[in-house]
Amino acid sequence: MSFFHPLILSLCLGVSSASSGFSNVSHLETAVLAFGSASSLDGVTSFFPSSDGSTIGVYESFDSGATLDYLDGVGETAEAMILMAAAVRDVPNENMSVITSGLFGSAISKDGGYEWEKLNLPEIVCQDVKYESSSNLYALTGQSLGQPTVAISSDGGNNFDSIIVSGFYEPYIRYGSFPSSDTFYVTAGIWGDDDIENGKEISSSKKQKRLTSRLSISDKGTLKYHDEIIHDTNSSGYWAQVAKTVDGGKTWSIIFEDFENDLYPNDIHCYDVNTCTFVLEGAIAPQIVTTQDGGATWTRFTDPSGGVSLMAVRMTGPTEAYVSGGGDVGRMWHTADLVNWNDMTTDISDAVEIFSFALTGDSSVAYATGVLRSQLCSILKLEF
C-alpha cells in the first residue's frame, strides 16, 4: 500500500482540506496503532484492533461510537505481537461474536466483546479477517508456517480448518473473500522488497512487520513510513494474482495476474460466487478491478484523484461496492453499477488514508481506521 508519496506528504503538512461527500465525519479516537474495523449490523457495537503504545488491545464501543473503551489484554490473550484485523458475526437469535487477528495470534469473543479467549490455530501472520454472511463462514487469510493459508470456520469460530492455497507465484498471500461454502477468492502479490533493504538482507521477523510497500511497524510497535518504495534487484518486483477455488480449497486456479504494471493487490470482496471487486496499488495510479462472471473477464477503473493507495473493499449488492484508500486525504469510493465511481473525502486532520472500514447493515455508516500525517492512527465514524 503506497501511503504517502513524498511530494504529497510535504504538501499535506501545510494544507487543510475540507470533507466532501460524507454527511458527517466523527473522529472518535487517535491511537498509536489502529488498523482493523468491525461493526454489528445496527452499528451500535464496533471494534478496532489497536495499540496504546504499551499494550496490544481493542477499542470497543457499545453506543454507536459515542464512547470508546480500550481493552488492553486482548493482544496478550491472542499471543499476538500486533492485532491488525477484525470481523463480527451478527446473526439473529444468536450471541454476537468477534474475531481479531494479526501477527502470530488470534482471539475470539463469543459474548459481543466482553470476554476474549485465544483461537486454537497455528501461528498465522494475518492482515485479513472476514465474516461472510452469504456462506456463514469466518475466514482468516495469511501465512502460516510459511504457506499461504486460509483458516475457515463454519460453526461461528469454534473450530477451524486450515487450507493451503496453491498456485501462487510466491507465497505472499494478501486478502480473501468466501461467498459460498465451496467458492473462495484470494489475492497475493508483493512490491519487490522481500529480501533486501538498503542493500542488506532483512530478517523474516522484519518482513512480517511490513504491511505494504511503504508502511510497516517499527521494533517499538509504532507506525513507520518509508520515504521510498524499495526495489530489490534480486526479486521479481511488483506482481499481483487472484486465485479461486470452487471445491472448498481442494484445488485452485489463477484467474487474474499482472506482472507488467508495477501493481500489487490488497483487499477483495465478493457479493456472490460470480461478482467480486478487488484493488491494486503500486508505482502507478491505483486501480479498482471487478468481475461479474467469476473471473473470466475483469474490468479496471483507474483512480484519477491523485491518491496513491486503495486498501479495503466491501460489496453490498450485485452492482454496488465501497472502496477505501487515499494517500493525500482519506478517501472512499462508491459505485452503484460497477462502472461509475464517485469519491468522498475526509479532512486531512481526520485521515490521509482510510486503511479499513466496516459497514452497517443498511450501509448508512462506516466505522473506519485511518492513518494521520503525524504517523499515528485515527478511529472514525463516517456517515453517508
KAJOJO-V740944 format. One record per residue. RES is the residue in one small letter. OMEGA is omega as a letter, one per 30 degrees, with the letter a starting at -180 (NA if undefined). Layout:
res = {RES | RES}
omega = {OMEGA | OMEGA}
//
This chain:
res = {m | s | f | f | h | p | l | i | l | s | l | c | l | g | v | s | s | a | s | s | g | f | s | n | v | s | h | l | e | t | a | v | l | a | f | g | s | a | s | s | l | d | g | v | t | s | f | f | p | s | s | d | g | s | t | i | g | v | y | e | s | f | d | s | g | a | t | l | d | y | l | d | g | v | g | e | t | a | e | a | m | i | l | m | a | a | a | v | r | d | v | p | n | e | n | m | s | v | i | t | s | g | l | f | g | s | a | i | s | k | d | g | g | y | e | w | e | k | l | n | l | p | e | i | v | c | q | d | v | k | y | e | s | s | s | n | l | y | a | l | t | g | q | s | l | g | q | p | t | v | a | i | s | s | d | g | g | n | n | f | d | s | i | i | v | s | g | f | y | e | p | y | i | r | y | g | s | f | p | s | s | d | t | f | y | v | t | a | g | i | w | g | d | d | d | i | e | n | g | k | e | i | s | s | s | k | k | q | k | r | l | t | s | r | l | s | i | s | d | k | g | t | l | k | y | h | d | e | i | i | h | d | t | n | s | s | g | y | w | a | q | v | a | k | t | v | d | g | g | k | t | w | s | i | i | f | e | d | f | e | n | d | l | y | p | n | d | i | h | c | y | d | v | n | t | c | t | f | v | l | e | g | a | i | a | p | q | i | v | t | t | q | d | g | g | a | t | w | t | r | f | t | d | p | s | g | g | v | s | l | m | a | v | r | m | t | g | p | t | e | a | y | v | s | g | g | g | d | v | g | r | m | w | h | t | a | d | l | v | n | w | n | d | m | t | t | d | i | s | d | a | v | e | i | f | s | f | a | l | t | g | d | s | s | v | a | y | a | t | g | v | l | r | s | q | l | c | s | i | l | k | l | e | f}
omega = {a | a | a | l | a | a | l | a | a | l | a | a | a | a | l | a | a | l | a | l | l | l | l | l | l | l | a | a | l | a | l | l | l | a | a | l | l | a | l | a | a | l | a | a | l | a | a | l | a | l | l | l | l | l | l | a | a | l | a | l | l | a | l | l | l | l | l | l | l | l | a | a | a | l | l | l | a | a | a | l | l | l | a | a | l | l | l | l | a | a | a | l | l | l | l | l | l | l | l | a | a | l | l | a | a | l | l | l | a | a | l | l | a | l | a | l | a | l | l | l | l | l | a | l | a | l | a | l | l | l | a | a | a | a | a | a | l | l | l | a | l | l | l | a | l | a | l | a | l | l | a | l | l | a | l | l | l | a | a | l | l | a | l | l | a | l | a | l | l | a | a | a | a | a | l | l | a | a | l | a | a | a | l | l | a | l | l | l | a | a | l | l | a | a | a | l | a | l | a | l | a | a | l | l | l | l | a | l | l | a | a | a | a | a | l | l | a | l | l | l | l | l | l | l | l | a | a | l | a | l | l | a | l | a | a | a | a | l | a | l | l | l | a | l | l | l | l | l | l | l | a | l | l | a | l | l | l | l | a | a | l | l | l | a | l | a | l | l | a | l | l | a | a | a | a | l | l | a | l | l | a | a | l | a | a | a | l | a | a | l | l | a | l | l | l | l | a | l | a | l | a | a | a | a | a | l | a | a | l | a | a | a | l | l | a | l | a | l | a | a | l | l | l | l | l | a | l | l | l | a | l | l | l | l | l | a | a | l | a | a | l | a | l | a | l | l | a | l | l | l | l | l | l | a | a | l | l | a | l | a | l | l | l | a | l | l | a | l | a | l | a | l | l | a | l | a | l | l | a | l | a | a | a | NA}
//
